[in-house]
Amino acid sequence: MAHIVEHEDIWIESSETLSWKQKFDDTLNYENLKINEGNYTDYKPSKLQFCFVSSIAQQNIKVRINCANRLSNIHGKNAAICRYEESEQQWVLIEHDWDADNKTLSFETDFIGIYGVFINHYWYTSLTQRMADEYPIWTKIRQTKNSAGQLFLNFFGIELETVQDYLEWIQDQKYIQTADLKTLDWIYMYQLPEIKTSDVISPTRFNGIEDIDVTVLESLKEFFYNERNEGGILDYKENKFYTVKNHGQLTFNISNEDSKVSIKVKPTNFHIWNAFDEFGLLVGVERLYLEKNGDYKERILDVFRYPSGTHDTGLTNGIARDLRMIQRKDKAEKYIKWKDDSKDLVLKNQSQKNIDVRTLRIDDKNLREDQFHVDSIGNIRVYALNQNKQHTVSFISDLEKFELFNKTNESLYKIMFQEDGQATFTLFKWVEYINTIAPIMWDRFKWDEGYWDAIDKSLTGLGYVPNIWDSNIEIWKEYKFDSDQ
């Protein structure tokens, strides 16, 4: 039986029970390492270090580490996993996999012990050979990477590859399909009193037993690429302290030449604007509170998959998109997939979901009427496509729309009107909200004021907010308002 542990962004599976902790042990040997004996090796330990302890020394252990916001792309690509050999006091390389798309390091081992992520800071880059190729073909610098010339050129090759990696990342952010989903979107903010750069600020957290220091990071790079996801950064201009991890209530000890104070502050969620917010701005889709990049990306793309409009289907699409009612996941938060398209896909109406069949999409595409059937109780059968591939499924359900003036709906009518037919406070609030977010008039009458708000010479007091679909209003210049008709 497999034992699985998930902590933050670390996933561990073991064949037997074990305990583990993530802690950097500075008493271990990090000097004169055998792994640095080659020409292009300069491995240095990161803070990603793990200790596995169990009564069963030999067992299968699988580990997956999400390195997004822990290591940069270039460091993740040149990272290695090492096991510490107590008898030799040396670190030994073990096999690992680097998933560039998901930014994860994974490895498998058969022994408990101490394992760490090491970063090679002097890897051999292909750009070095490209520079060496500019030399004559008979020169040693061109023929072998172990030449003194290539060892020298590799320093510049590393710098160029690092810059190239950042430029490629920036290029990816220009397109929503390649934009980085792992980019920070929501962090935690602690509002502080007025602070100065000369102040000594020491944040601590209480772990139930004692106060633990929270590291104050020195740079934005340390904040966005934080190997242990710990600590935070101070903003002296806005008097704020930001952290990626939720530390709960923190105590800030602030001292200077004149005073010394200690305050307790609870965090609030804080949004970091990123590329997806840029795309959302372009199509008029605002990020919802605490909405992650992945879900926000899908809602942005739904502008085109489920276009909104003033007709019934358009209203359904628009409302569902803004309220996150377009369903792609089941109760377990797993994507709904049609794995075997040689068989019919059946969406059962067990919980009376009332799926709007007009919104059913397979691979984000509409279905023709001859591709599905809906029975009398709402079950939907999509006929086999026989394309020998897996498909994504999405739909809108549980969405009901009502006309505000519909008196036939008794429950709705009672919400909006009193017994004598007067509007309720709820209806007033609805009207006020609609007029605020979607005004179609320039203004409204102020019945308790002693003046007339005229907007043109004919004193009609009436006008509309123009939009891009309006016809030319020049033809109405000579229009007169006749109060007798």
N, C-alpha and C positions, 0 to 999 in steps of 0.2 A: 504493500500500500504506500503510495507516494504521500509525502508530507510537504505541503506548499505554504510558504510564507511570503506575504507581500507587504513591504514597508516603504511608504512613499513611492519612489520609482525603482526600488530594488525587488526583484523576483527571485525566490530561491525554492528549488524543489529537491528534496532528499529522499532516499529510500528508507531511511530510519530517522527517528527523532533526533534533533540536534538543537543546540542553542547557538546564537551568533550575535555579534556586535560589530558595528562599524566604528573603528577607533584607530587613529594613527599612532603607532607605537614608535616613539623616537629613540627607544633604547636598542632597537635592532640595527644591524649593520647595513649602512648605505654607502660605504666607501670601498674602493678597490673591488668593484663587482666584476664577476666573470662575464656577465652579460654585456659589459662595456669593453671587451677585449678586441672587438673587431674595429675596422676603420670607420665605418659609418654608424657608430653606436654611441649615444650619450644618454642613456636611460637614467631618468631621475624619478623618484617616487612622487606620486600624487597623494592627495589626502583620501583617496578611495582605497581603503584598506579594510579587510574583513577577517574576522577570526571565527572559525567554526569549531565548536566543542561538542563532543558526544562520547558516550561510553563505548560506542562501536566505531573504532578508528577507521575501518575500511568500509566505505559505503559510497553509493553513487550520489553525487551532488551536482546539480545544474544551477547555474546562476546567470541572470540577465540583468544588466545595468543600463538604465536609461540615462544616457550621457548628455541629453539636451539640457542646456543651461548649466551644465557641469564642466564639459570640455568643449572647446571650439572644434569645428569640423576638421581642421588640419591636425589638431592634437588627437582627436578621436581616431583619425586614419592612421596615425603613427603611434598608437598606444599598444601596450603589450600587457599580458597577464602573467604574473610571476607567483610562484609558491616559495615560501621561506623554508629552507632546510636548516633545522636547528643544529644538526651535527656538524655541518660545514659552515654555518653562519653565512650562507650565501642565498641569493635569490635565483631561482631557476625558471626559465621561460617555459610556459605551457601553451598548448594550442588554444586559439580563441577565434571568434568570428566578429567582424565589424559590419553592422548593417547601416550603410550610409543613409538610406532613405528614412529609417526609423531612429537613427542615431543611437543604436544600442550595441553594447559590448556583451558577448555571451561566451561562457566557457563551461566545460564539464570536467569533473575530477572524481577520483575514487578514494580520496583521502581527506580527512579533516585537517585543520591547521590554519595557517595564516596566509592569506592571498592578498595581493595588491595590484593596483593598476599603475604601471610605469609609463612615462612619456619619453619617447626618443626625441631629443631636441637637435639631433644632427643626423637626420635621415638622408638617404641618397635620393635626389630628385632627378627626374628625367630632363629637366631644364639644364642640368649641369652637362649632360652629354650633348645637348643641342648647342651649348656654348662651345664645348670642346670640338665639335664638328667644324668649327670655323678655322681650326688649325690644319696644317698639311696632313695628309693621310699617313705619312710615315712617322709622325711624332707620337711619342708615348702618351701624351696628354689626351690624344684622340683615341688611342687604341685601348686603353684600360682605365677603368674608374678608380683603380688603386694607385694611379700615378699621383705624384705630389701636386701636379697642376690641377687635376680634377678635385683633389682634396681641398685645394684652395678655392677653386671656382664654386664648389658646392655651397659655400657660405652664401654667396650671392644668389645661387639657385634656390636656396631655401627661402630667402627674402622675397624673391620674385614669385615663387609658388604660393607663398602665404598671401601676397597681395592679389594674385590671380584668383585664389580661392575666395577671398572676400568680394572681389568684383563679380565672380560668377554667382555668388549668393545674392548680391544686390540685383543682378540681372533676373534671377529667379523671382524676386519679389514684385516684378513688373507684371506678372501673369498670375491669375488666381489659382490656376491648376498647379503651378510650381511654387507658389508662395509657401514659406516655412510655417507649418502648423504648430511647430514646437516653440515658436517665438512667444515670449512672455506676454500674457494678456491681462491677467488679474494678479495683483500682489496685495500686500498688507501695508497700511500706512498708520503711523503713530503721530498724532498732532502734539507738538511740543510748545512750551512758551517761547518767548523770544530768546534765541541763542546766538552766540558769536563764535567765530573761529578760534578765539583765544580761550573759550570755555573748555574745561575738561569734562567730558560726558562719558559716563560709564553705565550702559544699560545692563540689567540683569533680569533673569527669569527664575521663578521658583518652581522646582520640579517635584514638590511635595515633601522634600527632605531638606534641601539647602538651596541657596541662591547660586545660579550658574551664570557666568559672564557671557554676554552676547557680543561677539566681535563687531567692532566698527570697521567696515571695509574702507580702503583708501581710495579706490577708483571705481568708475562705472564698469570697467572690464572685469574687475573682481566680482562685481554684483551680478552681471549677466552671465559670467562663466565661473560659477562658484562650485568648486569640487565637492564640497560637503553640504551644499545648500544651507549654509548657516551664516549667521551674522546679518548685517544690514548696512545701509549707507545713509549718511546725514545730508539733509538739504538745509544749509544755513540760511538761504534766502527765503524759503517758504516755512522754515521752522518745522521740518518734518523728518521722520525716520522711517525708511522703507525696508521691508523684508520680503523675501520670496516665500519663506515658511511662516506659518501662523504660530507664533510663540505664545499666543494668549496675552494676558496682561504682563506688561514689562514695567520694571522700576528703573527710572532714569535718575542717576545721581549727577547733578550738574553743579560744578564748583568753579569759581573764579576768584580774583583777588578780593572782591567785596563780599561775596556771600557763598553759601553752600545750601542747595535745596535738593530734596528727593521727592519725586512725583511718580504716581502710578498711572499708566495710560493703557487703555484697551485699544486694539486695532480696529480699523475700518477697512473695508475692501476698496482697493484703488485700481483703476483701469489704466493700462499702458496702451496708448494709441499705436497701432502697427499697420502693416500693409493691408490687412483685411478691412480695417476701418476706412481706409482710403477707397477700396472697392465698394464698400457699403455706402459711402458718401456719394459715389458716382451714380448709384442706382436708387438712392433714397431709402436704404434699409439701415436703420439704426441698430447697433448692438444692444441686446437686452442685458439686464443686470446679471452679472456673473456668467454670461454666456461665453463658452470657450471658443477658440478659433475654429475647430472642426464643425461645430453646430452652426456657427455664424456663417462659415463658408457655404454650407448647404442652403441656408436661408437666402444668401445673396444669389446663388445659382437658381434658386426657386423663382426668382423674378422672371426668368426665361422659361423655366419648366412649367410653372404655374402662373401665367400672366394674369394680372388683376385688371379689372375694368368696371364699368358701371352696370353691366348686365349681371344676371344671377350667378353664372359660373365665375365671372371675374370677381364679384364680391366674395364668393366662397374662397377663391384662391387667395385674395388679398387678406382677408380676415385670418384664414388659417396660417398664412405665412407670418403675419405679425404676432400671432398668439402661439406660435410653435405647435400647431396642430397637424402639420404634415408629418405623418408617421412613417418612419423608416426602421424603427427599432421595436423590439418586443419588450415585455416587462423586465427582462434581464439585461436590457440595454445592449442587446446584440442585434446587428442588422438583420432585417428580414430578407432572406435569400431563397431563390428558387434554384435548388442545387441540381435537380435532375429534370431537364426540360423535355425529356422523352415521355414524361408523365404529366397529366393535368395538374395544375396548381389550384388547390381548393382553399379559399379563405372562408372559414366557417364563422357564422354570426352567433357564436356561443354566448358572448356577453352583450348582444344587441348593440354592436358598435355602429350600426347604420352607416356603413361605408358608402360614400358618394361615388358611385361607379364611374362617373364622369372624370373623377380625379385619379383613377387607378392608372399607375404608370409601371411599365416593365422596362428597366434600364432607362428610366426617365423619358420614355416615349409613350404616346397615347396608344390605346388599343382600338381596333376596328370593332364594330358591333358583332361581326361574325367570329371574333376571336375569344369571346367569353359568353357566359350565360349566368343569369341571376335567377335563383328559384324563389318560391313564394315566401320563404322565411328569411331571405336576405343573404343566403350563402352564394358566394361567387366562384364559379369554375372558369379558370383560364385554360383554354385548350393547349395541348402540348405543342411546343414550337419546333422540337427536334433539331435544334441547332448545336447540340452537344456542347453546351457551355452553361455556366452559372449566371443567374440574372439577379439584379437588385429589384426590390419591390417597394413602392411607396403609394400612399393614398391619404385621403382626408376623411375623417369620420367624426361622429358626435358633434356636428356643427349644425345648429338650427338658426334660421334667420326669421325675424319678425318685422312687419311694418308698424311703425309707431302709431299710425292712425287706425290700425286694425282693431275694431271693437268686437269682432267675433271671438278673439282670444281673451277669454274672461280673466284669466290669471294675469296676463300682461296689462289688460285694461285697468285692473285694480291697482297695479303698481303705479300707473301714470295718472289716474284720475280719482278724485274723491267721489263720494256718493252723489253730490250735487253737480258733478261734472267739471268742477274746478281742477286745475292742474295740481298735482302733488309736488312736494319739494323735490322728489326724485326726478320728475320730468323736467323741472326747472334746471336742475344740475346737468341733466343730459343735454338739454338745449344749449346751455351755456358752454358745455364742453365742446359740442359740435361746432358752435359758432366761433370757438377759440381756435380749434385745430384745423377747421375747414370752412373759413368764411367765404361766402359768395356775394355778400353785399359790402359796400364801402363802409357803412355804419348802420346804426339803428336809431329809432326814435327814443328820445329821452323824455318821457311823458311828464316828468315832474319838473322840467326846466322851462323857463319862460322865453325860449328863443327857438327859431326854426333854422335847422342846419341845411341851407340851400347849397347845391353843388353846381347849378347852372343857371342861365338867365331865365329859363322858364319856371324856375322855382318848384320843380317837381320834388326835389329832395330824394330822388331815386337814382341809383346807379349801381353798376355791377363791377366786380373786380374782373378785369379782362384776363384771358389766358390765351395760350398759343393757338387754340382751336377757334377763337372768335373770328367772325367776319369783320370786314372793314366798317368802322363806326362812322365814317364820314357821311354816309347816306342818311344818318339819323340826325344830322346837325339841325335841320329845319323842323324837326319833329316837335309838335306842341302838345302839351298835356291839357286835355279838355275835361274839366271837372264835372261837366254836366252829363257826360256819357259814362 
